[in-house]
Amino acid sequence: MSSTSKAWMAAASIGAVEALKDQLSISQAKTLAPASSAAVASSKLKQEAQNSEESLRKVMYLSCWGPYS
C-alpha cells in the first residue's frame, strides 16, 4: 500500500472518529436543560468542531506535503 493511500486512510479514520465524538457531544448537549448549560455546551461544541477541523487540515497537509510525498 502506498504512503499516499495510507495517509488518506488515516485522514478518513481521524475524520470518522471526530464525527463520532461530535455526535456524542451533541447528544450530551441535548440532555442539558438550563439555557446557561446549553450555551456552555454550544461553545464547547464549536471549539471541538474547530479542533477537529484543524486536526483534519493538518492530516491533509501532511499527506500532501509530508516527508513521504
HTML snippet that shows the backbone in 3Dmol.js (N, CA, C, O; Angstrom):
<script src="https://3Dmol.org/build/3Dmol-min.js"></script>
<div id="view" style="width:600px;height:400px;position:relative"></div>
<script>
const pdb = `
ATOM      1  N   MET A   1       0.860  -1.177   0.000  1.00  0.00           N
ATOM      2  CA  MET A   1       0.000   0.000   0.000  1.00  0.00           C
ATOM      3  C   MET A   1       0.904   1.237   0.000  1.00  0.00           C
ATOM      4  O   MET A   1       1.850   1.318   0.784  1.00  0.00           O
ATOM      5  N   SER A   2       0.619   2.166  -0.852  1.00  0.00           N
ATOM      6  CA  SER A   2       1.464   3.354  -0.967  1.00  0.00           C
ATOM      7  C   SER A   2       1.254   4.289   0.220  1.00  0.00           C
ATOM      8  O   SER A   2       0.247   4.219   0.924  1.00  0.00           O
ATOM      9  N   SER A   3       2.224   5.152   0.415  1.00  0.00           N
ATOM     10  CA  SER A   3       2.147   6.080   1.547  1.00  0.00           C
ATOM     11  C   SER A   3       0.988   7.061   1.385  1.00  0.00           C
ATOM     12  O   SER A   3       0.406   7.504   2.376  1.00  0.00           O
ATOM     13  N   THR A   4       0.653   7.399   0.148  1.00  0.00           N
ATOM     14  CA  THR A   4      -0.469   8.315  -0.083  1.00  0.00           C
ATOM     15  C   THR A   4      -1.784   7.680   0.334  1.00  0.00           C
ATOM     16  O   THR A   4      -2.612   8.319   0.982  1.00  0.00           O
ATOM     17  N   SER A   5      -1.975   6.416  -0.040  1.00  0.00           N
ATOM     18  CA  SER A   5      -3.232   5.762   0.341  1.00  0.00           C
ATOM     19  C   SER A   5      -3.296   5.535   1.846  1.00  0.00           C
ATOM     20  O   SER A   5      -4.378   5.580   2.432  1.00  0.00           O
ATOM     21  N   LYS A   6      -2.145   5.290   2.481  1.00  0.00           N
ATOM     22  CA  LYS A   6      -2.116   5.168   3.941  1.00  0.00           C
ATOM     23  C   LYS A   6      -2.507   6.489   4.597  1.00  0.00           C
ATOM     24  O   LYS A   6      -3.239   6.508   5.587  1.00  0.00           O
ATOM     25  N   ALA A   7      -2.018   7.574   4.045  1.00  0.00           N
ATOM     26  CA  ALA A   7      -2.331   8.897   4.585  1.00  0.00           C
ATOM     27  C   ALA A   7      -3.822   9.193   4.442  1.00  0.00           C
ATOM     28  O   ALA A   7      -4.438   9.738   5.358  1.00  0.00           O
ATOM     29  N   TRP A   8      -4.405   8.834   3.295  1.00  0.00           N
ATOM     30  CA  TRP A   8      -5.839   9.055   3.100  1.00  0.00           C
ATOM     31  C   TRP A   8      -6.658   8.200   4.054  1.00  0.00           C
ATOM     32  O   TRP A   8      -7.683   8.643   4.572  1.00  0.00           O
ATOM     33  N   MET A   9      -6.200   6.963   4.285  1.00  0.00           N
ATOM     34  CA  MET A   9      -6.911   6.099   5.230  1.00  0.00           C
ATOM     35  C   MET A   9      -6.842   6.676   6.636  1.00  0.00           C
ATOM     36  O   MET A   9      -7.824   6.639   7.377  1.00  0.00           O
ATOM     37  N   ALA A  10      -5.685   7.207   7.001  1.00  0.00           N
ATOM     38  CA  ALA A  10      -5.533   7.822   8.315  1.00  0.00           C
ATOM     39  C   ALA A  10      -6.424   9.049   8.437  1.00  0.00           C
ATOM     40  O   ALA A  10      -7.066   9.256   9.466  1.00  0.00           O
ATOM     41  N   ALA A  11      -6.464   9.857   7.390  1.00  0.00           N
ATOM     42  CA  ALA A  11      -7.313  11.056   7.419  1.00  0.00           C
ATOM     43  C   ALA A  11      -8.784  10.681   7.536  1.00  0.00           C
ATOM     44  O   ALA A  11      -9.533  11.317   8.278  1.00  0.00           O
ATOM     45  N   ALA A  12      -9.195   9.654   6.810  1.00  0.00           N
ATOM     46  CA  ALA A  12     -10.592   9.213   6.882  1.00  0.00           C
ATOM     47  C   ALA A  12     -10.913   8.661   8.254  1.00  0.00           C
ATOM     48  O   ALA A  12     -11.995   8.905   8.787  1.00  0.00           O
ATOM     49  N   SER A  13      -9.978   7.915   8.832  1.00  0.00           N
ATOM     50  CA  SER A  13     -10.196   7.356  10.170  1.00  0.00           C
ATOM     51  C   SER A  13     -10.325   8.458  11.210  1.00  0.00           C
ATOM     52  O   SER A  13     -11.211   8.422  12.064  1.00  0.00           O
ATOM     53  N   ILE A  14      -9.442   9.425  11.131  1.00  0.00           N
ATOM     54  CA  ILE A  14      -9.492  10.540  12.078  1.00  0.00           C
ATOM     55  C   ILE A  14     -10.791  11.316  11.910  1.00  0.00           C
ATOM     56  O   ILE A  14     -11.417  11.707  12.895  1.00  0.00           O
ATOM     57  N   GLY A  15     -11.191  11.537  10.674  1.00  0.00           N
ATOM     58  CA  GLY A  15     -12.452  12.234  10.422  1.00  0.00           C
ATOM     59  C   GLY A  15     -13.637  11.478  10.988  1.00  0.00           C
ATOM     60  O   GLY A  15     -14.550  12.082  11.551  1.00  0.00           O
ATOM     61  N   ALA A  16     -13.631  10.151  10.842  1.00  0.00           N
ATOM     62  CA  ALA A  16     -14.730   9.345  11.370  1.00  0.00           C
ATOM     63  C   ALA A  16     -14.772   9.401  12.889  1.00  0.00           C
ATOM     64  O   ALA A  16     -15.846   9.526  13.477  1.00  0.00           O
ATOM     65  N   VAL A  17     -13.616   9.311  13.526  1.00  0.00           N
ATOM     66  CA  VAL A  17     -13.559   9.377  14.987  1.00  0.00           C
ATOM     67  C   VAL A  17     -14.038  10.734  15.481  1.00  0.00           C
ATOM     68  O   VAL A  17     -14.801  10.815  16.443  1.00  0.00           O
ATOM     69  N   GLU A  18     -13.592  11.796  14.824  1.00  0.00           N
ATOM     70  CA  GLU A  18     -14.016  13.136  15.233  1.00  0.00           C
ATOM     71  C   GLU A  18     -15.518  13.322  15.034  1.00  0.00           C
ATOM     72  O   GLU A  18     -16.171  13.970  15.852  1.00  0.00           O
ATOM     73  N   ALA A  19     -16.073  12.765  13.965  1.00  0.00           N
ATOM     74  CA  ALA A  19     -17.513  12.864  13.730  1.00  0.00           C
ATOM     75  C   ALA A  19     -18.287  12.136  14.830  1.00  0.00           C
ATOM     76  O   ALA A  19     -19.314  12.627  15.299  1.00  0.00           O
ATOM     77  N   LEU A  20     -17.800  10.983  15.234  1.00  0.00           N
ATOM     78  CA  LEU A  20     -18.453  10.248  16.324  1.00  0.00           C
ATOM     79  C   LEU A  20     -18.366  11.016  17.638  1.00  0.00           C
ATOM     80  O   LEU A  20     -19.321  11.036  18.415  1.00  0.00           O
ATOM     81  N   LYS A  21     -17.221  11.648  17.885  1.00  0.00           N
ATOM     82  CA  LYS A  21     -17.080  12.471  19.086  1.00  0.00           C
ATOM     83  C   LYS A  21     -18.092  13.615  19.066  1.00  0.00           C
ATOM     84  O   LYS A  21     -18.731  13.912  20.075  1.00  0.00           O
ATOM     85  N   ASP A  22     -18.227  14.255  17.897  1.00  0.00           N
ATOM     86  CA  ASP A  22     -19.175  15.360  17.766  1.00  0.00           C
ATOM     87  C   ASP A  22     -20.600  14.891  18.007  1.00  0.00           C
ATOM     88  O   ASP A  22     -21.376  15.580  18.671  1.00  0.00           O
ATOM     89  N   GLN A  23     -20.955  13.721  17.472  1.00  0.00           N
ATOM     90  CA  GLN A  23     -22.302  13.188  17.683  1.00  0.00           C
ATOM     91  C   GLN A  23     -22.541  12.924  19.154  1.00  0.00           C
ATOM     92  O   GLN A  23     -23.620  13.219  19.667  1.00  0.00           O
ATOM     93  N   LEU A  24     -21.553  12.372  19.842  1.00  0.00           N
ATOM     94  CA  LEU A  24     -21.682  12.105  21.269  1.00  0.00           C
ATOM     95  C   LEU A  24     -21.853  13.411  22.038  1.00  0.00           C
ATOM     96  O   LEU A  24     -22.693  13.506  22.933  1.00  0.00           O
ATOM     97  N   SER A  25     -21.057  14.411  21.686  1.00  0.00           N
ATOM     98  CA  SER A  25     -21.152  15.703  22.361  1.00  0.00           C
ATOM     99  C   SER A  25     -22.510  16.335  22.138  1.00  0.00           C
ATOM    100  O   SER A  25     -23.078  16.924  23.058  1.00  0.00           O
ATOM    101  N   ILE A  26     -23.042  16.221  20.920  1.00  0.00           N
ATOM    102  CA  ILE A  26     -24.341  16.805  20.616  1.00  0.00           C
ATOM    103  C   ILE A  26     -25.436  16.113  21.417  1.00  0.00           C
ATOM    104  O   ILE A  26     -26.338  16.764  21.943  1.00  0.00           O
ATOM    105  N   SER A  27     -25.348  14.780  21.504  1.00  0.00           N
ATOM    106  CA  SER A  27     -26.374  14.064  22.272  1.00  0.00           C
ATOM    107  C   SER A  27     -26.283  14.419  23.748  1.00  0.00           C
ATOM    108  O   SER A  27     -27.306  14.476  24.430  1.00  0.00           O
ATOM    109  N   GLN A  28     -25.077  14.657  24.253  1.00  0.00           N
ATOM    110  CA  GLN A  28     -24.923  15.071  25.641  1.00  0.00           C
ATOM    111  C   GLN A  28     -25.444  16.489  25.830  1.00  0.00           C
ATOM    112  O   GLN A  28     -26.042  16.792  26.863  1.00  0.00           O
ATOM    113  N   ALA A  29     -25.228  17.354  24.859  1.00  0.00           N
ATOM    114  CA  ALA A  29     -25.688  18.735  24.960  1.00  0.00           C
ATOM    115  C   ALA A  29     -27.206  18.803  24.977  1.00  0.00           C
ATOM    116  O   ALA A  29     -27.776  19.662  25.649  1.00  0.00           O
ATOM    117  N   LYS A  30     -27.873  17.908  24.248  1.00  0.00           N
ATOM    118  CA  LYS A  30     -29.325  17.909  24.205  1.00  0.00           C
ATOM    119  C   LYS A  30     -29.932  17.515  25.545  1.00  0.00           C
ATOM    120  O   LYS A  30     -31.058  17.907  25.854  1.00  0.00           O
ATOM    121  N   THR A  31     -29.198  16.744  26.344  1.00  0.00           N
ATOM    122  CA  THR A  31     -29.729  16.321  27.637  1.00  0.00           C
ATOM    123  C   THR A  31     -29.636  17.425  28.682  1.00  0.00           C
ATOM    124  O   THR A  31     -30.277  17.336  29.729  1.00  0.00           O
ATOM    125  N   LEU A  32     -28.853  18.456  28.417  1.00  0.00           N
ATOM    126  CA  LEU A  32     -28.740  19.574  29.360  1.00  0.00           C
ATOM    127  C   LEU A  32     -29.953  20.488  29.220  1.00  0.00           C
ATOM    128  O   LEU A  32     -30.278  20.928  28.117  1.00  0.00           O
ATOM    129  N   ALA A  33     -30.609  20.767  30.314  1.00  0.00           N
ATOM    130  CA  ALA A  33     -31.838  21.540  30.260  1.00  0.00           C
ATOM    131  C   ALA A  33     -31.628  23.054  30.373  1.00  0.00           C
ATOM    132  O   ALA A  33     -32.150  23.784  29.529  1.00  0.00           O
ATOM    133  N   PRO A  34     -30.899  23.562  31.361  1.00  0.00           N
ATOM    134  CA  PRO A  34     -30.812  25.022  31.543  1.00  0.00           C
ATOM    135  C   PRO A  34     -30.160  25.727  30.359  1.00  0.00           C
ATOM    136  O   PRO A  34     -29.288  25.174  29.688  1.00  0.00           O
ATOM    137  N   ALA A  35     -30.595  26.945  30.119  1.00  0.00           N
ATOM    138  CA  ALA A  35     -30.080  27.728  28.990  1.00  0.00           C
ATOM    139  C   ALA A  35     -28.590  28.003  29.144  1.00  0.00           C
ATOM    140  O   ALA A  35     -27.851  27.962  28.160  1.00  0.00           O
ATOM    141  N   SER A  36     -28.136  28.283  30.369  1.00  0.00           N
ATOM    142  CA  SER A  36     -26.717  28.572  30.560  1.00  0.00           C
ATOM    143  C   SER A  36     -25.877  27.343  30.258  1.00  0.00           C
ATOM    144  O   SER A  36     -24.789  27.461  29.696  1.00  0.00           O
ATOM    145  N   SER A  37     -26.363  26.176  30.620  1.00  0.00           N
ATOM    146  CA  SER A  37     -25.642  24.939  30.313  1.00  0.00           C
ATOM    147  C   SER A  37     -25.619  24.703  28.813  1.00  0.00           C
ATOM    148  O   SER A  37     -24.616  24.244  28.267  1.00  0.00           O
ATOM    149  N   ALA A  38     -26.718  25.016  28.151  1.00  0.00           N
ATOM    150  CA  ALA A  38     -26.780  24.850  26.702  1.00  0.00           C
ATOM    151  C   ALA A  38     -25.803  25.797  26.012  1.00  0.00           C
ATOM    152  O   ALA A  38     -25.169  25.426  25.024  1.00  0.00           O
ATOM    153  N   ALA A  39     -25.679  27.020  26.529  1.00  0.00           N
ATOM    154  CA  ALA A  39     -24.747  27.976  25.942  1.00  0.00           C
ATOM    155  C   ALA A  39     -23.308  27.505  26.117  1.00  0.00           C
ATOM    156  O   ALA A  39     -22.492  27.624  25.203  1.00  0.00           O
ATOM    157  N   VAL A  40     -23.004  26.972  27.294  1.00  0.00           N
ATOM    158  CA  VAL A  40     -21.656  26.453  27.545  1.00  0.00           C
ATOM    159  C   VAL A  40     -21.391  25.260  26.639  1.00  0.00           C
ATOM    160  O   VAL A  40     -20.310  25.143  26.062  1.00  0.00           O
ATOM    161  N   ALA A  41     -22.377  24.370  26.509  1.00  0.00           N
ATOM    162  CA  ALA A  41     -22.226  23.200  25.647  1.00  0.00           C
ATOM    163  C   ALA A  41     -22.067  23.617  24.196  1.00  0.00           C
ATOM    164  O   ALA A  41     -21.287  23.018  23.456  1.00  0.00           O
ATOM    165  N   SER A  42     -22.802  24.642  23.786  1.00  0.00           N
ATOM    166  CA  SER A  42     -22.705  25.117  22.414  1.00  0.00           C
ATOM    167  C   SER A  42     -21.311  25.664  22.119  1.00  0.00           C
ATOM    168  O   SER A  42     -20.739  25.376  21.068  1.00  0.00           O
ATOM    169  N   SER A  43     -20.767  26.449  23.039  1.00  0.00           N
ATOM    170  CA  SER A  43     -19.428  26.985  22.817  1.00  0.00           C
ATOM    171  C   SER A  43     -18.390  25.859  22.851  1.00  0.00           C
ATOM    172  O   SER A  43     -17.394  25.903  22.128  1.00  0.00           O
ATOM    173  N   LYS A  44     -18.631  24.848  23.697  1.00  0.00           N
ATOM    174  CA  LYS A  44     -17.721  23.711  23.728  1.00  0.00           C
ATOM    175  C   LYS A  44     -17.785  22.943  22.417  1.00  0.00           C
ATOM    176  O   LYS A  44     -16.755  22.507  21.905  1.00  0.00           O
ATOM    177  N   LEU A  45     -18.990  22.773  21.867  1.00  0.00           N
ATOM    178  CA  LEU A  45     -19.138  22.081  20.587  1.00  0.00           C
ATOM    179  C   LEU A  45     -18.439  22.840  19.467  1.00  0.00           C
ATOM    180  O   LEU A  45     -17.800  22.241  18.602  1.00  0.00           O
ATOM    181  N   LYS A  46     -18.567  24.168  19.491  1.00  0.00           N
ATOM    182  CA  LYS A  46     -17.893  24.976  18.472  1.00  0.00           C
ATOM    183  C   LYS A  46     -16.384  24.798  18.559  1.00  0.00           C
ATOM    184  O   LYS A  46     -15.705  24.683  17.538  1.00  0.00           O
ATOM    185  N   GLN A  47     -15.856  24.775  19.801  1.00  0.00           N
ATOM    186  CA  GLN A  47     -14.419  24.596  19.988  1.00  0.00           C
ATOM    187  C   GLN A  47     -13.982  23.217  19.512  1.00  0.00           C
ATOM    188  O   GLN A  47     -12.941  23.081  18.868  1.00  0.00           O
ATOM    189  N   GLU A  48     -14.780  22.188  19.829  1.00  0.00           N
ATOM    190  CA  GLU A  48     -14.453  20.834  19.388  1.00  0.00           C
ATOM    191  C   GLU A  48     -14.487  20.737  17.865  1.00  0.00           C
ATOM    192  O   GLU A  48     -13.652  20.063  17.261  1.00  0.00           O
ATOM    193  N   ALA A  49     -15.446  21.405  17.255  1.00  0.00           N
ATOM    194  CA  ALA A  49     -15.539  21.393  15.794  1.00  0.00           C
ATOM    195  C   ALA A  49     -14.311  22.062  15.178  1.00  0.00           C
ATOM    196  O   ALA A  49     -13.763  21.579  14.188  1.00  0.00           O
ATOM    197  N   GLN A  50     -13.886  23.173  15.771  1.00  0.00           N
ATOM    198  CA  GLN A  50     -12.689  23.854  15.267  1.00  0.00           C
ATOM    199  C   GLN A  50     -11.458  22.976  15.436  1.00  0.00           C
ATOM    200  O   GLN A  50     -10.598  22.922  14.556  1.00  0.00           O
ATOM    201  N   ASN A  51     -11.377  22.280  16.589  1.00  0.00           N
ATOM    202  CA  ASN A  51     -10.233  21.400  16.822  1.00  0.00           C
ATOM    203  C   ASN A  51     -10.216  20.242  15.834  1.00  0.00           C
ATOM    204  O   ASN A  51      -9.162  19.887  15.308  1.00  0.00           O
ATOM    205  N   SER A  52     -11.382  19.651  15.581  1.00  0.00           N
ATOM    206  CA  SER A  52     -11.420  18.528  14.646  1.00  0.00           C
ATOM    207  C   SER A  52     -11.114  18.987  13.227  1.00  0.00           C
ATOM    208  O   SER A  52     -10.458  18.275  12.466  1.00  0.00           O
ATOM    209  N   GLU A  53     -11.587  20.174  12.872  1.00  0.00           N
ATOM    210  CA  GLU A  53     -11.281  20.714  11.544  1.00  0.00           C
ATOM    211  C   GLU A  53      -9.784  20.971  11.409  1.00  0.00           C
ATOM    212  O   GLU A  53      -9.191  20.672  10.372  1.00  0.00           O
ATOM    213  N   GLU A  54      -9.184  21.516  12.440  1.00  0.00           N
ATOM    214  CA  GLU A  54      -7.747  21.782  12.414  1.00  0.00           C
ATOM    215  C   GLU A  54      -6.963  20.463  12.331  1.00  0.00           C
ATOM    216  O   GLU A  54      -5.962  20.377  11.619  1.00  0.00           O
ATOM    217  N   SER A  55      -7.418  19.452  13.050  1.00  0.00           N
ATOM    218  CA  SER A  55      -6.772  18.143  13.015  1.00  0.00           C
ATOM    219  C   SER A  55      -6.840  17.543  11.615  1.00  0.00           C
ATOM    220  O   SER A  55      -5.845  17.030  11.104  1.00  0.00           O
ATOM    221  N   LEU A  56      -8.002  17.609  11.006  1.00  0.00           N
ATOM    222  CA  LEU A  56      -8.155  17.084   9.649  1.00  0.00           C
ATOM    223  C   LEU A  56      -7.316  17.886   8.658  1.00  0.00           C
ATOM    224  O   LEU A  56      -6.713  17.313   7.750  1.00  0.00           O
ATOM    225  N   ARG A  57      -7.273  19.193   8.824  1.00  0.00           N
ATOM    226  CA  ARG A  57      -6.467  20.041   7.948  1.00  0.00           C
ATOM    227  C   ARG A  57      -4.984  19.663   8.052  1.00  0.00           C
ATOM    228  O   ARG A  57      -4.272  19.623   7.049  1.00  0.00           O
ATOM    229  N   LYS A  58      -4.534  19.389   9.276  1.00  0.00           N
ATOM    230  CA  LYS A  58      -3.143  19.010   9.484  1.00  0.00           C
ATOM    231  C   LYS A  58      -2.835  17.672   8.806  1.00  0.00           C
ATOM    232  O   LYS A  58      -1.797  17.526   8.161  1.00  0.00           O
ATOM    233  N   VAL A  59      -3.734  16.702   8.954  1.00  0.00           N
ATOM    234  CA  VAL A  59      -3.527  15.401   8.327  1.00  0.00           C
ATOM    235  C   VAL A  59      -3.484  15.541   6.816  1.00  0.00           C
ATOM    236  O   VAL A  59      -2.631  14.947   6.157  1.00  0.00           O
ATOM    237  N   MET A  60      -4.400  16.322   6.267  1.00  0.00           N
ATOM    238  CA  MET A  60      -4.429  16.508   4.818  1.00  0.00           C
ATOM    239  C   MET A  60      -3.151  17.201   4.332  1.00  0.00           C
ATOM    240  O   MET A  60      -2.593  16.835   3.298  1.00  0.00           O
ATOM    241  N   TYR A  61      -2.702  18.191   5.079  1.00  0.00           N
ATOM    242  CA  TYR A  61      -1.474  18.893   4.703  1.00  0.00           C
ATOM    243  C   TYR A  61      -0.293  17.927   4.701  1.00  0.00           C
ATOM    244  O   TYR A  61       0.496  17.891   3.756  1.00  0.00           O
ATOM    245  N   LEU A  62      -0.185  17.140   5.781  1.00  0.00           N
ATOM    246  CA  LEU A  62       0.940  16.217   5.873  1.00  0.00           C
ATOM    247  C   LEU A  62       0.864  15.125   4.813  1.00  0.00           C
ATOM    248  O   LEU A  62       1.891  14.651   4.327  1.00  0.00           O
ATOM    249  N   SER A  63      -0.360  14.726   4.457  1.00  0.00           N
ATOM    250  CA  SER A  63      -0.481  13.687   3.425  1.00  0.00           C
ATOM    251  C   SER A  63      -0.028  14.219   2.064  1.00  0.00           C
ATOM    252  O   SER A  63       0.478  13.464   1.235  1.00  0.00           O
ATOM    253  N   CYS A  64      -0.212  15.522   1.840  1.00  0.00           N
ATOM    254  CA  CYS A  64       0.184  16.099   0.550  1.00  0.00           C
ATOM    255  C   CYS A  64       1.631  16.583   0.558  1.00  0.00           C
ATOM    256  O   CYS A  64       2.332  16.447  -0.444  1.00  0.00           O
ATOM    257  N   TRP A  65       2.085  17.147   1.680  1.00  0.00           N
ATOM    258  CA  TRP A  65       3.385  17.795   1.698  1.00  0.00           C
ATOM    259  C   TRP A  65       4.354  17.187   2.699  1.00  0.00           C
ATOM    260  O   TRP A  65       5.447  17.720   2.890  1.00  0.00           O
ATOM    261  N   GLY A  66       3.988  16.094   3.338  1.00  0.00           N
ATOM    262  CA  GLY A  66       4.817  15.487   4.359  1.00  0.00           C
ATOM    263  C   GLY A  66       6.116  14.908   3.820  1.00  0.00           C
ATOM    264  O   GLY A  66       6.390  14.991   2.623  1.00  0.00           O
ATOM    265  N   PRO A  67       6.908  14.327   4.695  1.00  0.00           N
ATOM    266  CA  PRO A  67       8.230  13.844   4.295  1.00  0.00           C
ATOM    267  C   PRO A  67       8.204  12.668   3.324  1.00  0.00           C
ATOM    268  O   PRO A  67       9.216  12.374   2.688  1.00  0.00           O
ATOM    269  N   TYR A  68       7.044  11.980   3.198  1.00  0.00           N
ATOM    270  CA  TYR A  68       6.985  10.804   2.336  1.00  0.00           C
ATOM    271  C   TYR A  68       6.313  11.081   0.993  1.00  0.00           C
ATOM    272  O   TYR A  68       6.080  10.159   0.211  1.00  0.00           O
ATOM    273  N   SER A  69       6.008  12.329   0.729  1.00  0.00           N
ATOM    274  CA  SER A  69       5.328  12.669  -0.540  1.00  0.00           C
ATOM    275  C   SER A  69       6.268  12.546  -1.711  1.00  0.00           C
ATOM    276  O   SER A  69       5.870  12.792  -2.850  1.00  0.00           O
TER     277      SER A  69
END
`;
const viewer = $3Dmol.createViewer("view");
viewer.addModel(pdb, "pdb");
viewer.setStyle({}, {cartoon: {color: "spectrum"}});
viewer.zoomTo();
viewer.render();
</script>
